[in-house]
């Protein structure tokens, strides 16, 4: 890498780090380019040298997070010869991803669940969709393995199982994170217990012969 390239990467990294802090504090929608420039200690004009819009900054942060997620998802899916154990590891991977990336979690799930489609012809969007597609393929193969090993039923196409997995699990994770006090007060449970029971309930729905899923235990 040349000195110029290294400097460019340094400035881009500083801007992205500042934006990520603000997204975590204020949310993406309430953060402006002026805010990011001040937080990064750059002029707004300098900011636009490296990023054309806030959307481009969001895309860069999401892409970095998804590349890491792709590796973790693959590791979780292959972590155990026992499919059920790997399933819970996969669920935990998404729970930890939310904890590490709360500001961009929603955008990531929109990509993975198909709620966000190609809105423009930019290279950034194409790369986001490519990485998201690779993550989905890993999870699809994992569910296909579950069907082959008779751990889950085959009454639904694996593509539908994938969508149910993302929608249900993301709902459980975000609810546990945002409604911890309500869960503790109304259900007398902590958020981890709530998450574990939600992941188990989803797995029970996928079971081929035992819809009660009484023998299923969260193992991580």
C-alpha positions as CSV (number, residue, x, y, z in Angstrom):
1,X,0.0,0.0,0.0
2,X,1.4,3.4,-1.0
3,X,1.6,6.3,1.5
4,X,-1.3,8.0,-0.2
5,X,-3.5,4.9,0.0
6,X,-2.6,4.5,3.6
7,X,-3.5,8.1,4.4
8,X,-6.8,7.7,2.5
9,X,-7.6,4.6,4.5
10,X,-6.7,6.4,7.8
11,X,-9.1,9.3,7.0
12,X,-11.9,6.9,5.9
13,X,-11.4,4.9,9.0
14,X,-11.5,7.9,11.2
15,X,-14.7,9.1,9.6
16,X,-16.4,5.7,9.8
17,X,-15.4,5.3,13.5
18,X,-16.9,8.8,14.3
19,X,-20.1,7.9,12.3
20,X,-20.5,4.6,14.1
21,X,-20.2,6.3,17.5
22,X,-22.9,8.8,16.5
23,X,-25.2,6.2,15.0
24,X,-25.0,4.3,18.3
25,X,-25.8,7.4,20.4
26,X,-28.3,9.2,18.2
27,X,-29.4,6.6,15.6
28,X,-28.8,6.7,11.9
29,X,-31.8,8.9,11.0
30,X,-31.0,11.6,13.5
31,X,-27.3,11.8,12.6
32,X,-26.3,14.3,9.9
33,X,-23.2,14.8,7.8
34,X,-22.5,17.9,9.9
35,X,-22.6,15.8,13.0
36,X,-20.2,13.3,11.5
37,X,-17.8,16.0,10.4
38,X,-17.7,17.6,13.8
39,X,-17.2,14.2,15.6
40,X,-14.4,13.2,13.2
41,X,-12.9,16.7,13.4
42,X,-12.9,17.3,9.7
43,X,-14.5,20.0,7.7
44,X,-17.7,19.0,5.9
45,X,-15.9,19.6,2.6
46,X,-13.2,17.2,3.6
47,X,-15.8,14.6,4.6
48,X,-17.3,14.7,1.1
49,X,-13.9,14.0,-0.4
50,X,-14.1,10.5,1.1
51,X,-17.9,9.8,1.2
52,X,-20.5,11.3,-1.1
53,X,-23.4,10.8,1.3
54,X,-24.5,9.5,4.7
55,X,-25.9,6.5,2.9
56,X,-22.5,5.7,1.6
57,X,-21.1,5.9,5.1
58,X,-23.8,3.6,6.4
59,X,-23.1,1.2,3.6
60,X,-19.4,1.0,4.4
61,X,-20.1,0.3,8.1
62,X,-22.7,-2.3,7.3
63,X,-20.4,-4.0,4.8
64,X,-17.6,-4.2,7.3
65,X,-19.9,-5.7,9.9
66,X,-21.4,-8.2,7.4
67,X,-18.0,-9.5,6.3
68,X,-17.2,-10.3,9.9
69,X,-20.7,-11.8,10.3
70,X,-20.3,-14.1,7.3
71,X,-17.2,-15.7,8.9
72,X,-18.9,-16.1,12.2
73,X,-22.0,-17.6,10.7
74,X,-20.0,-20.1,8.7
75,X,-18.0,-21.0,11.8
76,X,-21.2,-21.5,13.9
77,X,-22.9,-23.6,11.2
78,X,-19.9,-26.0,11.1
79,X,-19.1,-25.9,14.8
80,X,-20.8,-29.1,15.8
81,X,-21.7,-32.4,14.2
82,X,-25.0,-32.2,16.2
83,X,-27.3,-30.0,14.2
84,X,-29.3,-28.7,17.1
85,X,-26.2,-27.5,18.9
86,X,-25.0,-25.7,15.8
87,X,-28.5,-24.1,15.5
88,X,-28.1,-22.5,19.0
89,X,-24.6,-21.4,18.2
90,X,-26.0,-19.7,15.0
91,X,-28.7,-18.0,17.1
92,X,-26.1,-16.8,19.6
93,X,-23.9,-15.5,16.8
94,X,-26.8,-13.2,15.8
95,X,-27.4,-12.1,19.4
96,X,-23.7,-11.1,19.7
97,X,-23.8,-9.4,16.4
98,X,-26.7,-7.2,17.6
99,X,-24.8,-6.4,20.8
100,X,-21.8,-5.3,18.8
101,X,-23.6,-3.5,16.0
102,X,-27.0,-2.2,17.3
103,X,-27.0,0.9,15.1
104,X,-26.8,-1.0,11.8
105,X,-28.5,-4.3,12.9
106,X,-31.8,-3.3,11.3
107,X,-30.2,-2.5,8.0
108,X,-28.3,-5.8,8.0
109,X,-31.5,-7.7,8.7
110,X,-33.3,-5.8,6.0
111,X,-30.6,-7.0,3.6
112,X,-30.7,-10.6,4.8
113,X,-34.4,-11.0,4.9
114,X,-34.9,-9.4,1.5
115,X,-36.7,-6.3,2.8
116,X,-33.9,-4.2,1.2
117,X,-33.4,-4.8,-2.5
118,X,-31.1,-3.2,-5.0
119,X,-32.0,0.5,-4.9
120,X,-29.2,1.8,-7.1
121,X,-26.4,0.6,-9.3
122,X,-23.6,1.6,-7.0
123,X,-20.7,-0.8,-6.4
124,X,-21.3,-0.5,-2.6
125,X,-24.9,-1.7,-2.9
126,X,-23.8,-4.5,-5.2
127,X,-21.2,-5.6,-2.7
128,X,-23.7,-5.5,0.2
129,X,-26.1,-7.7,-1.7
130,X,-23.3,-10.1,-2.7
131,X,-22.1,-10.6,0.9
132,X,-25.7,-10.8,2.2
133,X,-26.4,-13.4,-0.5
134,X,-23.4,-15.4,0.7
135,X,-24.6,-15.3,4.3
136,X,-28.0,-16.5,3.2
137,X,-26.5,-19.4,1.2
138,X,-24.5,-20.5,4.3
139,X,-27.7,-20.5,6.4
140,X,-29.7,-22.2,3.6
141,X,-27.2,-25.0,3.4
142,X,-27.4,-25.3,7.1
143,X,-31.2,-25.7,7.0
144,X,-30.9,-28.2,4.2
145,X,-28.5,-30.2,6.3
146,X,-31.1,-30.1,9.1
147,X,-33.7,-31.5,6.8
148,X,-31.4,-34.3,5.6
149,X,-30.5,-35.2,9.2
150,X,-34.2,-35.2,10.1
151,X,-33.6,-32.5,12.7
152,X,-36.2,-30.3,11.1
153,X,-39.2,-31.1,8.9
154,X,-39.4,-30.7,5.1
155,X,-42.9,-29.4,4.9
156,X,-41.7,-25.9,4.1
157,X,-39.1,-24.9,1.4
158,X,-35.8,-24.1,3.0
159,X,-36.0,-20.6,1.6
160,X,-39.2,-20.1,3.7
161,X,-37.4,-21.5,6.7
162,X,-34.6,-19.0,6.1
163,X,-37.1,-16.0,6.0
164,X,-38.9,-17.2,9.2
165,X,-35.5,-17.6,10.9
166,X,-34.4,-14.1,10.2
167,X,-37.8,-12.5,11.0
168,X,-38.5,-14.4,14.1
169,X,-35.0,-14.4,15.5
170,X,-34.4,-10.7,14.8
171,X,-37.7,-9.9,16.6
172,X,-36.7,-11.9,19.7
173,X,-33.2,-10.3,19.8
174,X,-34.4,-6.7,19.4
175,X,-37.3,-7.2,21.8
176,X,-34.9,-8.7,24.4
177,X,-32.6,-5.7,23.9
178,X,-35.2,-3.0,24.0
179,X,-37.7,-4.3,26.5
180,X,-35.5,-5.8,29.2
181,X,-37.3,-4.0,32.0
182,X,-40.7,-5.1,30.7
183,X,-39.6,-8.7,30.4
184,X,-38.2,-8.7,33.9
185,X,-41.3,-7.1,35.4
186,X,-44.0,-9.0,33.5
187,X,-42.3,-12.3,32.9
188,X,-39.9,-12.4,35.8
189,X,-37.1,-13.4,33.4
190,X,-33.9,-11.9,32.3
191,X,-33.3,-11.1,28.6
192,X,-30.9,-14.0,28.0
193,X,-33.5,-16.5,29.2
194,X,-36.1,-14.7,27.0
195,X,-33.8,-15.0,24.0
196,X,-33.1,-18.7,24.7
197,X,-36.8,-19.5,25.0
198,X,-37.6,-17.6,21.8
199,X,-34.9,-19.5,19.8
200,X,-36.1,-22.8,21.2
201,X,-39.7,-22.0,20.3
202,X,-38.7,-21.3,16.7
203,X,-36.8,-24.6,16.6
204,X,-39.9,-26.4,17.9
205,X,-41.9,-25.0,15.1
206,X,-39.4,-26.5,12.6
207,X,-39.5,-30.0,14.2
208,X,-40.8,-32.8,11.9
209,X,-42.4,-35.2,14.4
210,X,-42.4,-33.6,17.8
211,X,-44.1,-30.2,17.5
212,X,-44.0,-29.9,21.3
213,X,-40.2,-30.0,21.2
214,X,-40.2,-31.1,24.8
215,X,-36.8,-32.6,24.5
216,X,-35.1,-29.5,23.1
217,X,-32.8,-27.7,25.4
218,X,-30.8,-24.5,24.7
219,X,-27.2,-25.9,25.0
220,X,-25.0,-22.8,24.9
